[in-house]
Amino acid sequence: MRMLVSVRDVAEAREALQAGVDFIDLKEPSAGALGGLALPLIRELVAALRAGEGGLDARARPLISATIGDLPVAARADILARARAVGACGVDLVKVGVPGRGEAACGLLAALATLPLAIVPVLIADDGLDAAVIDAACVPPFAAVMADTQAKHAGSLLDLLGAEALAAFIERAHGAGRMVGLAGALRAADLAPLARLGPDFAGFRSAVCEGRREGRLDPRRLRALRAAIDGLATQVAAEPARTAAEAPAV
């Protein structure tokens, strides 16, 4: 399970880079669940991160994603225009929130699939996940699919949806060949349940901030979470070997 962390400025971006984060997500937490940054700031952040990657092995270089902002599903023209503008800033992935259920959400996904960009649909899951919307988000043009929450102070994604619904979402997306991410007020206590669910990556902001998610990134918490994820990966990797070693002889 790889680690995504949302940052709002150059200082936070550099902290995430130094901590070895796998995905650095450009977002303004005080502007909503997927609050967007100004385009000049996105370009500045991309330039700063690329410059800071100079001494890194290619495998250690993080992917840079950026959100387009919180827009209603009916604002399709604005969503497509903003996605194009964010994509032109040099990010690797463009994250687009898909609120709601049914035909409106599926129609937005169909329109997003026509863009020549690495789009990551982010399904807003506070009211559950619609199977038809999941299927529409798992078509080949999309780089990955995520589930996230709008109400960041109402509990984590795991609290709101439960492990069974999230496992079904991950299985459906993996079955379609899509990379899957989970986010939504996730904290260190959620790491073990997340590892059991098996998403490809998990997104964090609240867990690595001073106080609420709108506060400053805390380098100490960031490094501690990175270490916890690495430790969990080591533990999971050791499970098959330990199970085999402990199996009774036959």
C-alpha positions as CSV (number, residue, x, y, z in Angstrom):
1,M,0.0,0.0,0.0
2,R,1.5,3.3,-1.1
3,M,1.2,6.6,0.6
4,L,-0.5,9.7,-0.7
5,V,-0.2,13.0,1.2
6,S,-2.0,16.3,0.3
7,V,0.0,19.5,0.5
8,R,-0.9,23.1,-0.1
9,D,2.4,25.0,-0.6
10,V,6.1,24.6,-1.4
11,A,7.2,24.0,2.2
12,E,4.7,21.2,2.7
13,A,5.6,19.7,-0.7
14,R,9.3,19.6,0.3
15,E,8.5,17.9,3.6
16,A,6.5,15.3,1.8
17,L,9.3,14.7,-0.7
18,Q,11.9,14.4,2.0
19,A,9.6,11.9,3.9
20,G,9.5,9.6,0.8
21,V,5.8,10.0,0.1
22,D,4.7,8.0,-3.0
23,F,2.1,10.4,-4.2
24,I,2.2,14.1,-3.5
25,D,-1.3,15.6,-3.9
26,L,-1.7,19.3,-4.5
27,K,-4.8,20.6,-2.7
28,E,-6.1,23.4,-0.5
29,P,-7.7,21.7,2.5
30,S,-9.5,24.8,3.7
31,A,-11.4,25.0,0.4
32,G,-13.3,21.7,0.7
33,A,-12.8,18.0,0.4
34,L,-11.0,18.4,-3.0
35,G,-10.2,22.1,-2.7
36,G,-8.3,23.3,-5.7
37,L,-5.2,25.5,-5.7
38,A,-4.6,28.4,-8.1
39,L,-3.0,27.4,-11.3
40,P,0.2,29.5,-10.9
41,L,0.7,27.8,-7.5
42,I,0.3,24.3,-9.0
43,R,2.9,25.2,-11.6
44,E,5.2,26.5,-8.9
45,L,4.8,23.4,-6.8
46,V,5.4,21.1,-9.8
47,A,8.6,23.0,-10.6
48,A,9.8,22.9,-7.0
49,L,9.1,19.1,-6.7
50,R,10.8,18.3,-10.0
51,A,13.9,20.3,-8.9
52,G,14.0,18.5,-5.6
53,E,13.8,15.1,-7.3
54,G,17.2,15.6,-8.9
55,G,19.1,13.3,-6.5
56,L,16.4,10.6,-6.4
57,D,16.4,7.2,-8.1
58,A,13.7,7.1,-10.7
59,R,11.8,4.5,-8.7
60,A,11.7,6.8,-5.6
61,R,10.3,9.8,-7.4
62,P,6.7,10.5,-6.3
63,L,3.8,10.9,-8.7
64,I,2.3,14.4,-8.5
65,S,-1.5,14.7,-8.5
66,A,-3.7,17.8,-8.2
67,T,-7.3,18.3,-7.5
68,I,-9.5,20.5,-9.6
69,G,-11.7,21.8,-6.7
70,D,-15.1,20.9,-5.5
71,L,-17.6,21.4,-8.3
72,P,-21.2,20.1,-8.6
73,V,-21.7,17.2,-10.9
74,A,-24.0,19.3,-13.1
75,A,-21.2,21.8,-13.8
76,R,-19.7,19.5,-16.5
77,A,-18.3,22.2,-18.8
78,D,-16.5,23.9,-15.9
79,I,-15.2,20.5,-14.6
80,L,-13.8,19.6,-18.0
81,A,-12.2,23.0,-18.5
82,R,-10.6,23.0,-15.1
83,A,-9.3,19.4,-15.6
84,R,-7.6,20.5,-18.8
85,A,-6.1,23.6,-17.1
86,V,-4.8,21.6,-14.2
87,G,-3.4,18.9,-16.5
88,A,-1.5,21.6,-18.4
89,C,0.4,22.5,-15.2
90,G,2.6,19.4,-15.6
91,V,1.1,17.1,-12.9
92,D,1.1,13.4,-13.5
93,L,-2.5,12.8,-12.4
94,V,-5.6,15.0,-12.3
95,K,-8.1,14.2,-9.5
96,V,-11.7,15.0,-10.2
97,G,-14.4,14.6,-7.6
98,V,-17.6,12.7,-8.7
99,P,-20.4,13.4,-6.2
100,G,-23.7,11.8,-6.4
101,R,-25.2,8.7,-7.9
102,G,-26.9,7.5,-11.1
103,E,-27.0,9.0,-14.6
104,A,-25.5,12.4,-13.7
105,A,-22.4,10.9,-12.2
106,C,-22.1,8.3,-15.0
107,G,-22.5,11.0,-17.6
108,L,-19.7,13.1,-16.1
109,L,-17.4,10.1,-16.0
110,A,-18.1,9.4,-19.7
111,A,-17.2,13.0,-20.5
112,L,-14.0,12.8,-18.4
113,A,-13.0,9.6,-20.2
114,T,-12.7,11.5,-23.5
115,L,-10.0,13.9,-22.1
116,P,-6.3,13.2,-23.1
117,L,-5.2,13.3,-19.5
118,A,-4.4,10.9,-16.7
119,I,-7.7,11.4,-14.8
120,V,-8.4,9.8,-11.4
121,P,-12.1,9.9,-10.6
122,V,-12.7,10.4,-6.9
123,L,-16.0,8.9,-5.9
124,I,-17.5,10.9,-3.0
125,A,-18.8,8.1,-0.8
126,D,-20.6,9.7,2.1
127,D,-23.9,8.3,1.0
128,G,-22.5,5.0,-0.2
129,L,-21.1,3.9,-3.5
130,D,-23.3,3.3,-6.6
131,A,-22.3,0.1,-8.5
132,A,-23.1,1.7,-11.8
133,V,-20.8,4.7,-11.0
134,I,-18.0,2.4,-9.9
135,D,-18.3,0.5,-13.2
136,A,-18.2,3.8,-15.1
137,A,-15.1,4.9,-13.2
138,C,-13.3,1.7,-14.0
139,V,-13.0,2.1,-17.8
140,P,-9.6,1.9,-19.3
141,P,-8.8,5.6,-19.9
142,F,-8.7,6.3,-16.2
143,A,-5.3,6.0,-14.4
144,A,-6.9,4.9,-11.1
145,V,-10.1,5.3,-9.1
146,M,-10.5,6.5,-5.6
147,A,-13.2,6.7,-2.9
148,D,-13.2,9.7,-0.6
149,T,-15.5,11.6,1.7
150,Q,-16.9,15.1,1.6
151,A,-17.5,15.5,5.4
152,K,-14.0,15.3,6.8
153,H,-15.0,15.7,10.4
154,A,-17.8,13.1,10.4
155,G,-15.4,10.1,10.8
156,S,-13.1,8.3,8.4
157,L,-14.1,6.6,5.2
158,L,-13.8,3.3,7.1
159,D,-16.3,4.5,9.7
160,L,-18.8,5.7,7.1
161,L,-18.8,2.8,4.7
162,G,-17.4,-0.2,6.6
163,A,-15.0,-2.8,5.5
164,E,-17.5,-4.9,3.5
165,A,-18.5,-2.1,1.2
166,L,-15.0,-1.0,0.7
167,A,-13.8,-4.5,0.0
168,A,-16.5,-4.9,-2.7
169,F,-15.4,-1.6,-4.2
170,I,-11.7,-2.6,-4.3
171,E,-12.6,-6.0,-5.7
172,R,-14.8,-4.5,-8.5
173,A,-12.1,-2.0,-9.5
174,H,-9.2,-4.5,-9.4
175,G,-11.3,-6.9,-11.4
176,A,-11.5,-4.2,-14.1
177,G,-7.7,-3.7,-14.0
178,R,-7.8,-0.3,-12.2
179,M,-5.5,0.9,-9.5
180,V,-7.5,1.8,-6.4
181,G,-7.0,4.5,-3.7
182,L,-8.9,5.2,-0.5
183,A,-9.0,8.5,1.4
184,G,-11.2,10.4,3.8
185,A,-10.0,11.5,7.2
186,L,-7.8,8.4,7.5
187,R,-5.5,8.1,10.5
188,A,-2.7,5.9,11.8
189,A,-5.2,3.7,13.6
190,D,-6.7,2.8,10.2
191,L,-3.5,1.4,8.8
192,A,-4.1,-2.2,9.8
193,P,-7.7,-2.4,8.5
194,L,-6.5,-0.6,5.3
195,A,-3.8,-3.2,4.8
196,R,-6.3,-6.0,5.1
197,L,-8.5,-4.3,2.5
198,G,-5.6,-4.1,0.1
199,P,-5.9,-0.8,-1.8
200,D,-3.0,0.2,-4.0
201,F,-2.6,3.5,-2.1
202,A,-4.2,5.5,0.7
203,G,-4.5,9.2,1.1
204,F,-3.8,11.2,4.2
205,R,-4.0,14.8,5.4
206,S,-5.7,14.8,8.8
207,A,-3.2,12.2,10.2
208,V,-0.2,14.3,9.4
209,C,-1.4,17.8,10.4
210,E,-1.2,19.8,13.6
211,G,-4.7,19.6,14.8
212,R,-7.4,19.6,12.0
213,R,-6.6,19.0,8.4
214,E,-6.7,22.7,7.7
215,G,-3.6,23.1,9.9
216,R,0.0,22.9,8.9
217,L,1.7,19.6,7.9
218,D,3.6,18.2,10.9
219,P,6.9,16.7,9.7
220,R,7.2,14.5,12.8
221,R,3.7,13.0,12.2
222,L,4.5,12.6,8.5
223,R,7.7,10.7,9.1
224,A,6.0,8.5,11.8
225,L,3.2,7.6,9.4
226,R,5.7,6.8,6.7
227,A,7.6,4.5,9.1
228,A,4.3,2.9,10.2
229,I,3.3,2.1,6.6
230,D,6.8,0.7,5.9
231,G,6.6,-1.4,9.0
232,L,3.2,-2.7,8.1
233,A,4.5,-3.7,4.6
234,T,7.4,-5.6,6.2
235,Q,5.0,-7.4,8.6
236,V,2.6,-8.3,5.8
237,A,5.5,-9.6,3.6
238,A,6.7,-11.8,6.4
239,E,3.3,-13.4,7.0
240,P,3.6,-16.1,4.3
241,A,7.1,-17.1,5.4
242,R,6.0,-17.3,9.1
243,T,2.9,-19.3,8.3
244,A,5.0,-21.8,6.3
245,A,7.6,-22.0,9.0
246,E,5.0,-22.6,11.6
247,A,3.0,-25.2,9.7
248,P,3.1,-28.7,11.1
249,A,5.1,-31.4,9.3
250,V,3.0,-33.9,7.5
